[in-house]
Each structure stands twice: as structure tokens, then as C-alpha cells.
Amino acid sequence: MRKIEKVLRRFKEEIHRIYGERLKEIILYGSWARGTATKESDIDLVVILKGRVFPGREIDRMIDVITELGLEYGVLISVYPISERTFRHVKSPLILNVKREGVVVWRR
């Protein structure tokens, strides 16, 4: 199993454990989704959650998982937590890019 697959599998398991039914989707975007990643590339993930999302609070909830996986696998993991509603309705450049090139790695 490739390193990216191991990281994503563990990330999905741990984030699902933290959020349970509130977790709706995890999407990989950026160079890993495009197939242009190098060994120095970070892993860019959008975590879509049900209900209101306060990004700072959500990062605080996920930071131990992000840090542990980063240290264990020698990768930088960048996570963007967002609400279902915002992801569906806001047309920011980042969200449009994720919708265009993203790869769903987990969906409820």
C-alpha cells in the first residue's frame, strides 16, 4: 500500500471516530488529486461536516490526528473544515477548484 493510501485510510478512520454522524465527506484535492504530487507535496483535504463549522475549533479537534500522521509518515497534511451548506452553495475559487479536481475519499 502506498504512503498516501495509508495516510488517507488512517485519517478517515480517526476523523470518523471524532465526528461520527456529523462527518459527511472527505475530499482530496491539490497535487495528489491531480496525480502530480512529488515526495515533498502536502496532502490537501476538505472535511465536510453537518451543521455550523468554526474552522479554528474543528482544527483544534483534528490537530492530534493531523500531527500524529504527519510525524509518522513524514508528510504535511493541510485540512480545510467546511459545512455542508457552505460547500454546496458558496462559489469561492477554492471550493470551485475542489469540486473540479477533488477526489472523494470518504462519503456518508
C-alpha positions as CSV (number, residue, x, y, z in Angstrom):
1,M,0.0,0.0,0.0
2,R,1.4,3.4,-0.9
3,K,2.0,6.0,1.7
4,I,-0.8,8.3,0.6
5,E,-3.3,5.4,0.8
6,K,-2.1,4.6,4.3
7,V,-2.4,8.2,5.4
8,L,-5.9,8.6,3.9
9,R,-7.1,5.3,5.5
10,R,-5.9,6.3,8.9
11,F,-7.2,9.9,8.6
12,K,-10.6,8.7,7.5
13,E,-10.8,6.3,10.5
14,E,-9.7,8.8,13.1
15,I,-11.8,11.7,11.8
16,H,-14.9,9.5,11.6
17,R,-14.2,8.4,15.2
18,I,-14.1,12.1,16.2
19,Y,-17.1,13.3,14.3
20,G,-19.4,10.3,13.9
21,E,-22.6,11.1,12.1
22,R,-21.6,14.7,11.7
23,L,-18.9,13.8,9.1
24,K,-20.4,13.9,5.6
25,E,-17.4,13.8,3.2
26,I,-13.6,13.9,2.9
27,I,-12.2,15.2,-0.4
28,L,-8.6,15.0,-1.5
29,Y,-7.6,17.9,-3.7
30,G,-4.4,19.6,-5.0
31,S,-1.4,17.8,-6.5
32,W,-2.3,14.3,-5.0
33,A,-5.8,14.5,-6.6
34,R,-4.3,15.7,-9.9
35,G,-1.6,13.0,-9.9
36,T,1.2,15.5,-10.0
37,A,2.4,15.1,-6.4
38,T,6.1,14.7,-5.5
39,K,7.5,13.3,-2.3
40,E,7.6,16.8,-0.9
41,S,3.9,17.5,-1.7
42,D,1.5,18.1,1.1
43,I,-1.8,16.3,1.4
44,D,-4.7,18.7,0.9
45,L,-8.1,17.6,2.4
46,V,-11.5,19.2,2.7
47,V,-13.6,17.8,5.6
48,I,-17.3,18.5,5.1
49,L,-19.3,18.5,8.3
50,K,-23.0,18.7,9.1
51,G,-24.1,21.8,10.9
52,R,-22.2,25.0,11.7
53,V,-18.5,24.9,11.4
54,F,-16.0,27.1,13.2
55,P,-12.7,26.3,11.4
56,G,-10.4,27.0,14.3
57,R,-12.4,24.8,16.7
58,E,-12.5,22.0,14.1
59,I,-8.8,22.2,13.5
60,D,-8.3,22.0,17.3
61,R,-10.3,18.8,17.3
62,M,-8.3,17.3,14.5
63,I,-4.8,18.6,15.3
64,D,-3.7,15.5,17.2
65,V,-4.6,13.2,14.2
66,I,-3.0,15.6,11.7
67,T,0.2,15.9,13.8
68,E,0.5,12.2,14.5
69,L,0.0,11.1,10.9
70,G,2.4,13.9,9.7
71,L,5.1,12.7,12.0
72,E,4.6,9.0,11.4
73,Y,4.6,9.3,7.6
74,G,6.7,12.4,7.1
75,V,4.0,14.4,5.3
76,L,2.3,17.7,5.8
77,I,-1.5,17.4,6.0
78,S,-3.5,20.5,5.2
79,V,-7.1,20.3,6.3
80,Y,-9.9,22.7,5.4
81,P,-13.1,22.0,7.5
82,I,-16.3,23.4,6.0
83,S,-20.0,23.0,6.5
84,E,-22.1,21.0,4.0
85,R,-24.1,24.1,3.3
86,T,-21.1,26.3,2.5
87,F,-19.6,23.6,0.3
88,R,-22.8,23.3,-1.7
89,H,-23.6,27.0,-2.1
90,V,-20.5,29.2,-1.9
91,K,-18.6,29.8,-5.1
92,S,-15.2,30.7,-3.8
93,P,-12.1,29.8,-6.0
94,L,-11.0,27.2,-3.5
95,I,-14.4,25.4,-3.4
96,L,-14.8,25.6,-7.1
97,N,-11.3,24.0,-7.5
98,V,-12.1,21.2,-5.0
99,K,-15.3,20.5,-6.9
100,R,-13.5,20.4,-10.2
101,E,-10.4,18.4,-9.3
102,G,-11.2,16.8,-6.0
103,V,-11.3,13.0,-5.3
104,V,-13.8,11.8,-2.7
105,V,-12.0,9.6,-0.3
106,W,-15.0,9.1,2.1
107,R,-18.7,9.9,1.8
108,R,-21.7,9.2,4.0
